[in-house]
Amino acid sequence: LPASANWYCTTVSQCTDNGIYVFGGRNDIYLYRLPQRDDRLGPAQFQWIGIMSLHTGRITCLQLSRNGAQRLCVSGGEDKKIILWDIESRHFIAKHEKHQAKITSLSVSKSTSKWIISGDEKGNIVCWELAAQRFIIGSLRKDSISCIQLSPHDQSDFALGYNDGTIIVANINAESGHISHKLELKGHQRQITCLNWCPVVGDHFETGSNRGNFLYCTLITHYEILYFIHLTVDVLLASASRDRLFRIWNVYKREVITVVKMPNKINGGARNWSKTVDLEKQAKNWISLLWLPWNLNHIVSNYHTGNVLLWDLTHYKKPKHTVFDDQVNHCHTRPVFNISYYSSEQQNYLVTFSLDRQIICWDAIKLQPISVLPTLGGWAHCVRISPLTSSLIAGGLGDNCIITWKVSDKETCYDSRILWQGIDSKVTVINWHPEKEGLLAFGTDKGKVGIYNILSQSSSASWSYHKGTVYSLSWGPQCTFSDKELTSSSTKLMLYSVGGDGIALQHNTQHMESHASNINDIIAKTNDIQQKFPLRSELAWKPDLTLLAIGNDDGLIEIFQAPNLESLLKIQCQSRIVNCLQWHHQHFANDEQLDVTCWLASGSNSMTVYIHDIKQLQLQSSTVVTTSYKQLRGHQHRVTDISWSPHNAYQIATASFDWSIKVWDITSCQIIASYVSHLGRILTVAWSFRDQDLIYSGSQDYSVHFWKVS
C-alpha cells in the first residue's frame, strides 16, 4: 500500500503507453501495472512495480514522454529540482536546479522530449532543451504558475495557467533564446487547475452548418499540420478553474467556444454534496479535465462529491453529462485531483486519485470502476492481523484513521475500508480482541484509548486519557488487589494501555465511561511497595492470560502473576527504554515444542533483541536476572516491533529504525533474511497467519509492504 498521491497538484500522475500508472506521493514516484481484465484470472488488480526516489521535497508535478524506444519520466518538486528518469530501469538520467523557488508545474514534448518546460511559484519559466543541454529562462508574469501544457501540434508553443486565472500562450524561440508572449485568454477569475489541448486540430463542434464531426488530419505530413494550424488556427484548448467553470477555447482566434459551469446537482448521482470536512471545502472547486483521445466530442471531469462525469460537447451550447457508476462501494467519496488515461486495442482505461486516498481504475467505455488501490496519508504506525479471521488485517495510520483490508487471495489484496469516525488524531497502536470478532482496540497520539467495532462501524472511547502518546495495548483479565474486588464482569477481558506519561492503565471494556485503574496502585498494594515506580513503556499479556510482562524506560522488565499482579521476576538485560515485548504464541504447545510457550522477546533502544525463557528462571520476587536465553544482534538502531512466526516456532521477525526488518533463526541466532526496501524507519511488522513466507511491514515512508521471506 503506497503513500497517497499528492493533493492540489495539476499534473502529478500519468499512464505510459504500455499500461504503467506513475504518480508522485510525498517525495517519491510510484509505479504500478494497470489492471488487466481477464475473466479467467478473476478480479483485475493493480500490480506493484517499483519506486523512484531522489527528491528531497514533495513532488508537485510529473509527466511522461518517449525518446525513441526509451520511456521517460520527468518530475519536479518543492526541492526546486527537475529530474529525468528512465522508467524501465527506474534509474536517474539527468537533473537541473535552475529554479530558485518551488516548482509547481511542468510539461514535456510527448514524442521527442525536445523540450522540458517548468514553472515555479514566483512565475519563472525554465525551458530545458534536452538534446543540446541548454536552458532558456524567462518570466511573463510575477504570479505563481499553476499549469503548463506544451502544444501537441507545435513543439514551440505552450499554454500557461496562473493562480489569478490568467491563461497565456507563449512561444519558445530557440534561435534567439527567448520566451515570448503570444496571446492571452481572459475569462477565469480564480486559479487555473487544468489545461488540456485537444489532441487533433480543427473546430470539432457544431459552430456552423455541417459541423458536428471531427476534422481529422491523418493524411497530411507534420509540416502540413503546422502550416494548417497557422492558417486555420482551429486549435482547441480546454481550461478549468476554481471558479467552477471549464472553457473550450479556439486558441489562435482567441474565442471561447463554450463555457460549462459545474452543476449544483448532477443527473444520476447517488450521493449529494455534504460539508463534512474542511478539506472538502477547499477542494470542492478543484476541477480536472481530460479530453478523450478516442472520442474528441467527450471530456471527462470530476465533481466535488467525488463523482466522475463524462461530458458530451457535440452540441456545445447545451452540453450533457453522464455520471460514472457510483452505485458500488468502490467509488470516490471526496474530490478528485487528477484524471489520466490509458488506451490500447483491447481496453480504454481512466485512472483517478482523490482526497479520499483512493486510486481508482475505470473502464472508460462502461463507465464503471475496475479496481481500487488504497493509499496511506500518514505513517503506518501499527499493523496487526485478526486472530479470528486470518485474512483480515488492520493498520493504524498517522492520518487519523484505521485501514482494514482482506487478503483472502492475491486478487483481493486491496479490498480495504477506512475507519475514521470517532478518531480525531494519529492512530499509534492497535490490537485485535482475541475472542470477539470485529473488535479492535486503538490508541492515539493524544492519549485516547478506544475500541472500534468494525462490524457495526461504531467506536467507544475510555474516559481516562493518557497525558502522552499511547504506545502499547494488550487484552487481559481483570486484576485487583483482592479477589473480593473482582466484579461480575471479571470474566470479560479488560484493555490495558501504556502511554508516554509512563503510566499503565486498566480499562473496563464494559464501562468505558468509568475511571481506569492505575496498574501501579494494584502492584503497590499486592507487593507492599513504597518506593517510586519507574516509568512504564510497554506491556504484554501472555496468551494464556496468566502472566503480565511490563517494560520500563530504564530497560527493566517485570513479570507479574494474575489476577493480583504478584511480582514474580525482574529482568535487567537492557539499560535503555523497552519498546516492544512479545510473548511466544500457544500454537506449538506439543511435547516437542512445549518449551517455547514461555518465551518472551524484548526489543529496546539498545538494538539487541533478547529472548527470555521464563520457565527456566526462578520465579522469585527478589530475583533480578541479568542474563537471557538468546541474544539477536544485527540491528544498527532501536528495535520497534517484534512478530513471532505462526508457522515455525523458532523464527521471529524484528523491525528497526535502521530501515530494515530482519528474520531470525532462534536456535542459531542467525539472520535468515533482511528486508530493506522501505524508504524510512520501520515502525511495525506482522507475520502472516496464512502464508509462512509472507510478512507485512509498515514504515514512516507512508507505506505498508507485503513481502516474501524467501
C-alpha positions as CSV (number, residue, x, y, z in Angstrom):
1,L,0.0,0.0,0.0
2,P,1.8,3.2,-1.1
3,A,1.7,6.8,0.0
4,S,-1.2,8.9,-1.2
5,A,-0.7,10.8,-4.5
6,N,0.0,14.4,-3.7
7,W,-3.1,16.6,-3.5
8,Y,-3.7,20.0,-5.1
9,C,-1.2,19.3,-8.0
10,T,-2.4,19.8,-11.6
11,T,-0.2,17.1,-13.1
12,V,1.3,14.6,-10.7
13,S,0.1,11.3,-12.3
14,Q,0.1,9.8,-15.8
15,C,-0.1,6.4,-17.6
16,T,2.6,5.1,-20.0
17,D,1.7,3.7,-23.4
18,N,2.4,0.2,-22.1
19,G,0.0,0.3,-19.2
20,I,2.0,1.6,-16.2
21,Y,0.5,4.1,-13.8
22,V,3.0,6.6,-12.5
23,F,2.3,9.0,-9.7
24,G,4.0,11.2,-7.1
25,G,3.4,10.5,-3.5
26,R,5.3,12.7,-1.0
27,N,8.9,12.7,-2.2
28,D,8.8,9.5,-4.2
29,I,7.4,8.3,-7.6
30,Y,5.4,5.1,-7.5
31,L,4.9,2.7,-10.5
32,Y,2.0,0.2,-10.7
33,R,1.0,-2.0,-13.6
34,L,-2.6,-1.2,-14.5
35,P,-5.2,-4.0,-14.0
36,Q,-5.5,-6.5,-16.8
37,R,-9.1,-7.6,-17.3
38,D,-9.4,-11.3,-17.9
39,D,-12.4,-13.3,-16.7
40,R,-10.2,-16.4,-16.4
41,L,-7.9,-14.7,-13.9
42,G,-10.6,-13.2,-11.6
43,P,-10.8,-9.6,-10.5
44,A,-8.3,-7.2,-12.0
45,Q,-5.8,-5.6,-9.6
46,F,-3.0,-3.0,-9.7
47,Q,0.4,-4.7,-9.6
48,W,3.3,-3.1,-7.8
49,I,6.3,-2.5,-10.0
50,G,8.7,-0.2,-8.0
51,I,9.6,3.2,-6.8
52,M,11.9,6.0,-7.8
53,S,13.3,8.1,-5.1
54,L,15.7,11.1,-5.3
55,H,13.7,14.2,-4.5
56,T,14.2,15.7,-1.1
57,G,10.9,17.7,-1.2
58,R,7.3,17.0,-2.1
59,I,6.8,16.1,-5.7
60,T,4.4,18.6,-7.3
61,C,4.4,17.6,-11.0
62,L,5.4,14.9,-13.4
63,Q,4.9,14.0,-17.0
64,L,5.9,11.1,-19.2
65,S,7.5,11.1,-22.7
66,R,9.4,8.9,-25.1
67,N,12.8,9.3,-26.7
68,G,12.7,6.6,-29.4
69,A,12.2,3.3,-27.5
70,Q,13.1,4.8,-24.2
71,R,10.2,5.7,-21.9
72,L,11.0,8.7,-19.8
73,C,9.5,10.4,-16.7
74,V,10.2,14.0,-15.7
75,S,9.4,15.1,-12.2
76,G,9.6,18.4,-10.3
77,G,9.1,19.3,-6.7
78,E,9.3,21.6,-3.8
79,D,13.1,20.9,-3.6
80,K,13.4,23.1,-6.8
81,K,14.8,20.1,-8.8
82,I,13.7,18.8,-12.2
83,I,14.7,15.2,-12.5
84,L,14.7,13.0,-15.7
85,W,14.2,9.2,-15.1
86,D,14.2,6.1,-17.2
87,I,11.0,4.2,-16.4
88,E,12.1,0.8,-17.4
89,S,15.2,0.7,-15.3
90,R,13.8,3.2,-12.7
91,H,17.2,5.0,-12.8
92,F,18.1,8.7,-12.7
93,I,19.3,10.1,-16.0
94,A,19.8,13.8,-15.5
95,K,18.6,16.8,-13.5
96,H,18.8,20.5,-13.1
97,E,18.3,23.0,-10.3
98,K,17.8,26.2,-12.3
99,H,14.7,27.2,-10.3
100,Q,15.0,29.5,-7.3
101,A,11.5,28.7,-6.0
102,K,9.2,25.7,-5.5
103,I,8.4,24.1,-8.8
104,T,4.6,24.0,-9.4
105,S,4.1,22.5,-12.9
106,L,5.9,21.1,-15.9
107,S,5.3,19.8,-19.4
108,V,7.4,17.6,-21.8
109,S,7.3,17.2,-25.6
110,K,5.5,14.0,-26.0
111,S,7.3,12.2,-28.7
112,T,10.8,13.6,-28.9
113,S,11.4,15.0,-25.5
114,K,12.8,18.1,-27.2
115,W,11.7,20.5,-24.5
116,I,11.1,20.1,-20.8
117,I,9.3,23.3,-19.6
118,S,8.8,24.0,-15.9
119,G,7.3,26.9,-13.9
120,D,7.5,27.9,-10.2
121,E,5.6,29.8,-7.6
122,K,7.3,33.1,-8.5
123,G,6.3,32.9,-12.2
124,N,9.7,31.9,-13.6
125,I,9.9,29.6,-16.6
126,V,12.8,27.3,-17.4
127,C,12.9,25.6,-20.8
128,W,15.4,22.7,-20.9
129,E,16.4,21.6,-24.4
130,L,17.4,18.1,-23.6
131,A,19.4,17.2,-26.7
132,A,21.6,20.4,-26.7
133,Q,21.7,20.5,-22.9
134,R,20.9,24.2,-22.9
135,F,18.4,26.4,-20.9
136,I,16.2,29.3,-21.8
137,I,14.9,31.1,-18.7
138,G,12.3,33.8,-18.6
139,S,9.2,35.2,-16.9
140,L,5.9,36.5,-18.3
141,R,4.1,37.4,-15.1
142,K,5.0,37.7,-11.5
143,D,2.4,35.3,-10.3
144,S,2.6,31.6,-9.4
145,I,2.2,29.3,-12.3
146,S,-0.3,26.5,-11.6
147,C,-0.4,24.8,-15.0
148,I,1.9,24.3,-18.1
149,Q,1.0,22.3,-21.2
150,L,3.1,22.1,-24.4
151,S,1.0,22.1,-27.6
152,P,0.9,18.7,-29.2
153,H,0.8,20.4,-32.6
154,D,3.6,22.9,-32.4
155,Q,6.6,22.0,-30.1
156,S,7.5,25.6,-29.6
157,D,4.1,26.7,-28.3
158,F,2.8,26.1,-24.7
159,A,0.0,27.3,-22.5
160,L,0.5,28.7,-19.0
161,G,-2.2,28.9,-16.3
162,Y,-1.7,31.2,-13.3
163,N,-3.2,31.4,-9.8
164,D,-5.1,34.6,-10.7
165,G,-7.0,32.8,-13.5
166,T,-4.9,34.2,-16.4
167,I,-4.0,31.9,-19.3
168,I,-1.1,32.8,-21.6
169,V,0.0,31.1,-24.8
170,A,3.8,31.6,-25.1
171,N,6.4,30.6,-27.6
172,I,10.0,29.3,-27.3
173,N,12.3,30.9,-29.8
174,A,15.2,28.5,-29.9
175,E,17.3,30.8,-32.2
176,S,17.1,33.9,-30.1
177,G,16.9,32.0,-26.8
178,H,13.8,33.9,-25.6
179,I,10.3,33.1,-24.3
180,S,7.8,35.4,-26.0
181,H,4.2,36.3,-25.0
182,K,2.0,35.2,-27.9
183,L,-1.6,35.8,-26.7
184,E,-3.7,35.9,-23.6
185,L,-7.0,34.2,-22.8
186,K,-9.1,36.0,-20.3
187,G,-12.3,34.8,-18.6
188,H,-11.4,32.7,-15.5
189,Q,-11.4,34.5,-12.1
190,R,-9.5,32.1,-9.9
191,Q,-6.6,29.6,-10.0
192,I,-6.3,27.5,-13.2
193,T,-6.4,23.9,-12.1
194,C,-6.1,22.2,-15.5
195,L,-5.1,22.9,-19.1
196,N,-5.7,20.3,-21.8
197,W,-5.0,20.7,-25.5
198,C,-7.3,18.9,-27.9
199,P,-5.2,16.1,-29.5
200,V,-6.4,16.8,-33.0
201,V,-6.6,20.2,-34.7
202,G,-9.8,21.5,-36.1
203,D,-13.2,23.0,-34.9
204,H,-14.9,19.9,-33.7
205,F,-18.2,21.4,-32.5
206,E,-21.5,22.4,-34.1
207,T,-20.5,26.0,-34.7
208,G,-21.5,26.1,-38.3
209,S,-23.5,24.2,-40.9
210,N,-22.5,20.6,-41.5
211,R,-20.2,20.7,-38.4
212,G,-20.5,18.1,-35.8
213,N,-18.0,15.5,-36.8
214,F,-14.2,15.7,-36.2
215,L,-11.8,17.1,-38.7
216,Y,-9.0,14.5,-38.5
217,C,-5.7,15.4,-40.1
218,T,-4.5,11.9,-40.7
219,L,-3.5,12.2,-44.3
220,I,-1.1,15.2,-44.1
221,T,2.5,15.4,-43.1
222,H,3.9,17.0,-40.0
223,Y,4.9,20.2,-41.8
224,E,1.5,20.5,-43.4
225,I,-0.1,20.2,-40.0
226,L,1.9,23.2,-38.8
227,Y,1.0,25.1,-41.9
228,F,-2.6,24.2,-41.4
229,I,-2.6,25.4,-37.8
230,H,-1.3,28.8,-38.6
231,L,-3.7,29.3,-41.5
232,T,-7.0,28.0,-40.0
233,V,-5.9,28.5,-36.3
234,D,-8.5,26.0,-35.2
235,V,-6.6,24.7,-32.3
236,L,-8.7,24.0,-29.2
237,L,-7.7,24.2,-25.5
238,A,-9.8,23.2,-22.5
239,S,-9.2,25.1,-19.3
240,A,-10.6,24.6,-15.8
241,S,-10.5,26.9,-12.8
242,R,-11.5,27.1,-9.2
243,D,-14.3,29.4,-10.3
244,R,-16.2,26.2,-11.0
245,L,-16.1,26.7,-14.8
246,F,-14.3,25.0,-17.6
247,R,-14.0,26.6,-21.0
248,I,-13.2,25.4,-24.5
249,W,-11.1,27.9,-26.4
250,N,-10.3,28.3,-30.1
251,V,-6.8,29.4,-29.1
252,Y,-5.4,31.4,-32.1
253,K,-8.8,33.0,-32.8
254,R,-8.9,34.0,-29.1
255,E,-12.5,32.8,-29.0
256,V,-14.5,31.0,-26.3
257,I,-16.4,28.2,-27.9
258,T,-18.3,27.1,-24.8
259,V,-18.4,27.7,-21.1
260,V,-19.5,24.9,-18.8
261,K,-20.5,25.6,-15.2
262,M,-20.3,22.8,-12.7
263,P,-24.0,22.0,-11.8
264,N,-25.2,22.3,-8.3
265,K,-26.8,18.8,-8.7
266,I,-25.7,16.1,-11.1
267,N,-28.0,13.8,-13.0
268,G,-27.9,10.2,-11.9
269,G,-25.6,10.7,-9.0
270,A,-26.4,8.7,-5.9
271,R,-24.6,11.0,-3.5
272,N,-25.4,14.5,-2.5
273,W,-22.8,17.0,-1.6
274,S,-22.2,17.2,2.2
275,K,-20.0,19.7,4.1
276,T,-18.2,17.1,6.2
277,V,-14.6,18.0,6.2
278,D,-12.8,21.3,6.0
279,L,-10.5,19.9,3.3
280,E,-13.5,19.2,1.1
281,K,-14.5,22.9,1.3
282,Q,-11.0,23.8,0.0
283,A,-11.1,21.1,-2.7
284,K,-14.7,21.2,-3.9
285,N,-13.9,23.8,-6.6
286,W,-10.9,21.8,-7.9
287,I,-11.7,20.7,-11.5
288,S,-9.6,18.3,-13.5
289,L,-10.2,17.6,-17.2
290,L,-9.3,15.0,-19.7
291,W,-10.0,15.3,-23.4
292,L,-10.6,11.7,-24.5
293,P,-8.3,10.9,-27.4
294,W,-10.5,8.1,-28.7
295,N,-13.7,10.3,-28.7
296,L,-12.9,14.0,-29.1
297,N,-16.5,15.1,-28.6
298,H,-16.2,14.0,-25.0
299,I,-14.4,15.5,-22.0
300,V,-14.1,13.8,-18.6
301,S,-14.2,16.0,-15.5
302,N,-14.5,15.5,-11.7
303,Y,-17.3,16.7,-9.5
304,H,-16.9,17.9,-5.9
305,T,-18.8,14.9,-4.4
306,G,-16.1,12.6,-5.8
307,N,-18.2,11.7,-8.9
308,V,-16.6,11.5,-12.3
309,L,-18.5,13.0,-15.2
310,L,-18.5,12.4,-18.9
311,W,-19.4,15.5,-20.9
312,D,-20.8,15.2,-24.4
313,L,-19.9,18.5,-26.1
314,T,-21.2,17.7,-29.6
315,H,-24.0,20.2,-29.1
316,Y,-21.7,22.6,-27.3
317,K,-24.3,25.2,-26.3
318,K,-26.2,22.6,-24.1
319,P,-23.6,20.0,-23.1
320,K,-24.9,16.9,-21.3
321,H,-23.1,14.9,-18.7
322,T,-23.2,11.2,-17.7
323,V,-22.2,10.1,-14.2
324,F,-19.7,7.3,-13.9
325,D,-21.2,4.4,-12.0
326,D,-21.2,5.3,-8.2
327,Q,-23.7,2.7,-7.0
328,V,-21.0,0.3,-5.8
329,N,-18.7,0.6,-2.8
330,H,-15.5,1.2,-4.9
331,C,-16.0,4.8,-5.9
332,H,-14.6,8.1,-4.8
333,T,-16.3,9.9,-1.9
334,R,-14.3,13.1,-2.0
335,P,-13.0,15.4,-4.7
336,V,-10.7,14.1,-7.4
337,F,-7.4,15.9,-8.3
338,N,-6.1,14.1,-11.5
339,I,-7.5,12.1,-14.3
340,S,-5.2,10.0,-16.5
341,Y,-5.9,7.7,-19.4
342,Y,-4.5,4.5,-21.0
343,S,-5.7,3.3,-24.4
344,S,-5.0,0.1,-26.3
345,E,-6.7,-2.0,-28.9
346,Q,-8.3,-4.1,-26.1
347,Q,-9.2,-1.6,-23.5
348,N,-9.6,2.1,-22.6
349,Y,-8.9,3.0,-19.0
350,L,-9.2,6.1,-16.9
351,V,-7.3,6.4,-13.6
352,T,-8.2,8.9,-10.9
353,F,-7.0,9.8,-7.4
354,S,-8.9,11.7,-4.8
355,L,-9.0,13.3,-1.4
356,D,-10.4,10.0,-0.1
357,R,-6.9,8.5,-0.7
358,Q,-8.1,6.0,-3.3
359,I,-6.7,5.4,-6.7
360,I,-9.4,4.0,-9.0
361,C,-9.0,2.5,-12.4
362,W,-12.2,2.9,-14.6
363,D,-13.5,1.2,-17.7
364,A,-13.8,4.3,-19.9
365,I,-16.4,2.6,-22.1
366,K,-18.7,1.1,-19.5
367,L,-18.1,4.0,-17.1
368,Q,-17.5,1.5,-14.2
369,P,-14.7,1.0,-11.7
370,I,-12.4,-1.9,-12.4
371,S,-10.1,-1.8,-9.4
372,V,-9.3,0.3,-6.4
373,L,-5.8,0.9,-4.9
374,P,-6.0,2.3,-1.3
375,T,-3.2,4.6,-0.3
376,L,-1.9,6.0,3.0
377,G,-1.7,9.5,4.2
378,G,0.5,9.1,7.2
379,W,3.0,6.8,9.0
380,A,2.0,3.2,9.2
381,H,2.4,3.0,13.0
382,C,1.0,-0.4,13.6
383,V,-0.2,-3.4,11.5
384,R,-2.0,-6.3,13.2
385,I,-3.7,-9.5,11.9
386,S,-7.0,-10.6,13.3
387,P,-6.5,-13.8,15.4
388,L,-10.1,-15.0,14.5
389,T,-10.1,-14.1,10.8
390,S,-6.6,-14.6,9.4
391,S,-7.4,-12.8,6.2
392,L,-8.4,-9.6,7.9
393,I,-5.6,-7.1,8.6
394,A,-5.8,-3.6,10.2
395,G,-3.3,-0.7,10.2
396,G,-3.1,2.2,12.5
397,L,-2.2,5.3,10.5
398,G,-0.9,8.8,11.1
399,D,-3.7,10.4,9.1
400,N,-6.2,10.0,11.9
401,C,-7.7,6.7,10.7
402,I,-7.5,2.9,10.7
403,I,-7.4,1.0,7.5
404,T,-8.6,-2.6,7.3
405,W,-8.2,-4.9,4.3
406,K,-8.8,-8.5,3.4
407,V,-6.2,-10.7,1.8
408,S,-8.0,-13.9,1.2
409,D,-6.2,-14.3,-2.1
410,K,-4.0,-12.2,-4.5
411,E,-7.0,-10.8,-6.3
412,T,-8.5,-9.2,-3.2
413,C,-5.3,-7.9,-1.5
414,Y,-6.6,-4.3,-2.0
415,D,-10.1,-4.8,-0.7
416,S,-10.0,-2.2,2.0
417,R,-12.1,0.0,4.3
418,I,-11.2,3.2,6.0
419,L,-12.4,3.8,9.6
420,W,-12.3,7.4,10.8
421,Q,-15.4,8.2,12.8
422,G,-14.5,8.8,16.5
423,I,-10.8,9.0,15.7
424,D,-9.5,12.6,15.8
425,S,-5.8,12.1,15.9
426,K,-3.0,9.8,14.8
427,V,-3.5,6.1,15.5
428,T,-0.3,4.9,17.0
429,V,-1.2,1.4,18.2
430,I,-4.0,-1.2,17.6
431,N,-4.8,-4.6,18.9
432,W,-7.5,-7.1,18.0
433,H,-9.7,-8.7,20.6
434,P,-8.5,-12.3,20.9
435,E,-12.1,-13.7,21.4
436,K,-14.7,-11.4,19.9
437,E,-15.0,-10.9,16.1
438,G,-14.5,-7.4,14.8
439,L,-13.4,-5.6,18.0
440,L,-10.2,-3.6,17.5
441,A,-8.6,-1.6,20.3
442,F,-6.8,1.6,19.3
443,G,-4.7,4.3,20.9
444,T,-3.8,7.7,19.6
445,D,-1.0,10.3,19.9
446,K,-3.3,12.5,22.1
447,G,-3.6,9.8,24.7
448,K,-7.0,8.5,23.7
449,V,-7.8,4.8,24.2
450,G,-10.8,3.3,22.4
451,I,-12.4,0.3,20.9
452,Y,-13.7,0.1,17.3
453,N,-16.4,-2.4,16.2
454,I,-15.7,-2.8,12.5
455,L,-18.8,-4.8,12.0
456,S,-21.2,-2.1,13.2
457,Q,-18.9,0.8,12.2
458,S,-19.1,2.3,15.7
459,S,-16.5,3.2,18.3
460,S,-16.3,3.9,22.1
461,A,-13.6,5.7,24.0
462,S,-12.3,5.4,27.5
463,W,-13.0,8.5,29.7
464,S,-9.4,8.1,31.0
465,Y,-6.8,9.6,28.8
466,H,-3.0,9.3,28.9
467,K,-1.0,12.6,29.1
468,G,1.1,11.5,26.1
469,T,1.0,9.2,23.1
470,V,-0.4,5.7,23.6
471,Y,2.4,3.2,22.8
472,S,1.0,-0.2,23.9
473,L,-2.3,-2.0,24.1
474,S,-3.0,-5.5,25.4
475,W,-6.1,-7.5,26.3
476,G,-6.0,-9.3,29.6
477,P,-8.0,-10.4,32.6
478,Q,-9.3,-8.1,35.4
479,C,-6.6,-7.5,38.0
480,T,-7.3,-6.3,41.6
481,F,-5.5,-6.2,44.9
482,S,-8.0,-8.6,46.5
483,D,-10.0,-11.4,44.9
484,K,-13.1,-9.9,46.7
485,E,-12.8,-6.9,44.4
486,L,-13.4,-8.9,41.3
487,T,-16.6,-7.8,39.7
488,S,-19.3,-9.7,37.8
489,S,-17.5,-8.6,34.6
490,S,-14.3,-10.3,35.7
491,T,-14.7,-13.0,33.0
492,K,-14.7,-10.3,30.4
493,L,-11.3,-9.2,29.1
494,M,-10.0,-5.8,30.1
495,L,-8.0,-3.4,28.0
496,Y,-4.5,-2.4,29.2
497,S,-2.6,0.6,27.9
498,V,0.7,2.3,28.3
499,G,1.3,6.0,27.4
500,G,4.0,8.5,27.0
501,D,3.3,9.6,30.6
502,G,4.8,6.4,31.8
503,I,1.6,5.1,33.3
504,A,-0.1,1.7,32.7
505,L,-3.9,1.7,32.9
506,Q,-6.6,-1.0,33.1
507,H,-9.8,0.0,31.2
508,N,-13.1,-1.8,31.9
509,T,-14.4,-2.5,28.4
510,Q,-17.9,-3.0,29.7
511,H,-17.9,0.5,31.2
512,M,-15.6,2.7,29.2
513,E,-17.1,5.7,31.0
514,S,-15.7,4.5,34.3
515,H,-12.3,5.6,35.6
516,A,-9.4,3.4,34.5
517,S,-7.3,1.7,37.2
518,N,-3.6,2.6,37.5
519,I,-1.7,-0.7,37.4
520,N,1.0,0.7,39.8
521,D,-1.7,1.0,42.6
522,I,-2.5,-2.7,42.4
523,I,1.2,-3.7,42.2
524,A,2.0,-1.5,45.2
525,K,-0.8,-3.0,47.4
526,T,-0.1,-6.6,46.4
527,N,3.6,-6.4,46.9
528,D,3.8,-3.8,49.6
529,I,6.0,-1.5,47.6
530,Q,6.6,2.0,49.0
531,Q,9.2,3.4,46.6
532,K,8.5,5.3,43.4
533,F,7.8,3.2,40.3
534,P,9.8,3.5,37.1
535,L,8.2,5.0,34.0
536,R,6.2,2.2,32.2
537,S,6.9,2.0,28.4
538,E,5.4,-1.3,27.3
539,L,3.3,-4.2,28.5
540,A,2.1,-7.6,27.1
541,W,-0.1,-10.3,28.5
542,K,0.9,-14.0,28.0
543,P,-1.6,-15.6,25.6
544,D,-3.0,-17.9,28.3
545,L,-3.6,-14.7,30.4
546,T,-1.6,-16.0,33.4
547,L,1.4,-13.6,33.3
548,L,1.9,-9.9,32.6
549,A,5.2,-8.5,31.3
550,I,5.9,-4.8,31.8
551,G,8.8,-2.9,30.3
552,N,10.2,0.3,31.7
553,D,12.2,3.3,30.5
554,D,15.3,2.1,32.3
555,G,15.3,-1.3,30.4
556,L,13.9,-3.3,33.3
557,I,11.3,-6.0,32.5
558,E,9.0,-7.1,35.3
559,I,6.9,-10.3,35.3
560,F,3.6,-10.4,37.3
561,Q,1.1,-13.1,38.2
562,A,-2.6,-12.6,37.5
563,P,-5.0,-11.7,39.0
564,N,-3.3,-9.8,41.9
565,L,-0.2,-8.8,40.0
566,E,2.2,-10.5,42.4
567,S,5.7,-9.8,41.4
568,L,7.5,-12.9,40.2
569,L,10.6,-11.8,38.3
570,K,12.7,-8.9,37.2
571,I,15.0,-8.9,34.1
572,Q,17.7,-6.3,33.6
573,C,19.5,-7.2,30.4
574,Q,18.9,-3.8,28.8
575,S,19.8,-0.4,30.1
576,R,17.6,1.6,27.7
577,I,13.9,2.0,27.2
578,V,11.9,-1.1,26.3
579,N,10.0,-0.5,23.1
580,C,8.3,-3.9,22.5
581,L,7.5,-7.1,24.3
582,Q,6.1,-10.2,22.6
583,W,5.2,-13.5,24.2
584,H,5.5,-16.6,22.1
585,H,2.1,-17.7,21.0
586,Q,0.5,-21.0,22.0
587,H,0.3,-22.6,18.5
588,F,3.1,-25.1,19.2
589,A,2.1,-26.4,22.6
590,N,3.1,-30.0,21.9
591,D,5.6,-32.3,23.5
592,E,8.4,-31.5,21.2
593,Q,8.0,-27.7,21.3
594,L,6.4,-27.1,24.7
595,D,9.4,-25.1,25.8
596,V,8.7,-22.2,23.5
597,T,5.3,-21.2,25.1
598,C,7.1,-19.3,27.9
599,W,9.5,-17.4,25.7
600,L,9.3,-13.6,25.8
601,A,11.1,-11.5,23.2
602,S,12.0,-7.9,24.0
603,G,13.3,-5.0,21.9
604,S,14.7,-1.7,23.1
605,N,16.8,1.3,22.1
606,S,19.9,-0.9,22.8
607,M,19.5,-2.5,19.3
608,T,19.8,-6.1,20.6
609,V,16.8,-8.4,20.7
610,Y,16.6,-10.6,23.8
611,I,14.8,-13.9,24.1
612,H,13.9,-14.8,27.7
613,D,12.8,-18.3,28.8
614,I,10.6,-17.5,31.8
615,K,10.1,-21.2,32.5
616,Q,13.7,-21.8,33.2
617,L,14.1,-18.8,35.5
618,Q,13.5,-18.9,39.3
619,L,10.2,-17.2,39.8
620,Q,11.1,-15.2,42.9
621,S,10.3,-11.6,43.5
622,S,13.7,-10.9,44.9
623,T,15.5,-12.3,41.9
624,V,16.8,-9.9,39.3
625,V,18.0,-11.8,36.3
626,T,20.8,-10.1,34.2
627,T,21.1,-12.8,31.5
628,S,18.9,-14.0,28.7
629,Y,18.3,-17.2,26.8
630,K,19.3,-15.8,23.4
631,Q,20.6,-12.6,22.0
632,L,19.9,-11.5,18.4
633,R,22.5,-8.9,17.3
634,G,22.4,-7.2,13.9
635,H,20.2,-4.1,14.0
636,Q,22.0,-0.8,13.8
637,H,19.3,1.3,15.6
638,R,16.5,0.9,18.1
639,V,14.1,-2.1,17.7
640,T,10.5,-1.0,17.4
641,D,8.4,-4.2,16.9
642,I,8.5,-8.0,17.0
643,S,6.5,-10.8,15.4
644,W,6.8,-14.5,16.1
645,S,6.3,-16.8,13.1
646,P,2.9,-18.6,13.4
647,H,4.4,-21.4,11.3
648,N,7.9,-22.1,12.7
649,A,8.3,-22.0,16.5
650,Y,12.0,-20.9,16.2
651,Q,11.7,-18.0,13.8
652,I,11.0,-14.3,14.6
653,A,10.8,-11.1,12.7
654,T,12.0,-7.8,14.1
655,A,11.6,-4.2,12.9
656,S,14.0,-1.3,13.5
657,F,14.7,2.4,12.9
658,D,17.7,1.2,10.7
659,W,15.1,0.9,7.8
660,S,15.2,-2.9,7.9
661,I,13.2,-5.9,9.0
662,K,15.2,-9.0,10.0
663,V,14.1,-12.6,10.2
664,W,16.0,-14.7,12.7
665,D,16.5,-18.4,13.5
666,I,16.4,-18.6,17.2
667,T,18.4,-21.8,17.6
668,S,21.4,-20.4,15.8
669,C,20.8,-16.6,16.4
670,Q,21.5,-16.1,12.7
671,I,19.7,-13.8,10.3
672,I,17.6,-15.7,7.7
673,A,16.5,-12.7,5.7
674,S,16.7,-8.9,5.8
675,Y,14.2,-6.7,4.0
676,V,15.5,-3.2,3.2
677,S,13.0,-1.8,0.6
678,H,11.3,0.7,2.8
679,L,12.4,4.3,2.5
680,G,12.1,5.2,6.1
681,R,12.2,3.9,9.7
682,I,10.3,0.7,10.3
683,L,7.6,1.0,12.9
684,T,5.7,-2.3,12.7
685,V,5.9,-5.9,11.5
686,A,3.4,-8.7,11.4
687,W,3.8,-12.3,10.1
688,S,1.0,-13.7,8.0
689,F,-1.1,-16.4,9.6
690,R,-2.0,-17.8,6.2
691,D,1.4,-17.9,4.4
692,Q,4.6,-18.9,6.1
693,D,6.6,-16.9,3.5
694,L,4.7,-13.6,3.8
695,I,5.4,-10.7,6.2
696,Y,3.7,-7.3,6.4
697,S,5.6,-4.2,7.5
698,G,4.8,-0.5,8.0
699,S,7.1,2.5,7.9
700,Q,7.5,6.2,8.3
701,D,7.5,6.3,4.4
702,Y,3.7,6.2,4.5
703,S,3.5,2.7,3.1
704,V,2.7,-0.9,4.1
705,H,4.7,-3.6,2.2
706,F,3.7,-7.3,1.7
707,W,6.9,-9.3,1.1
708,K,8.2,-12.8,1.0
709,V,10.9,-14.0,3.3
710,S,12.3,-16.3,0.6
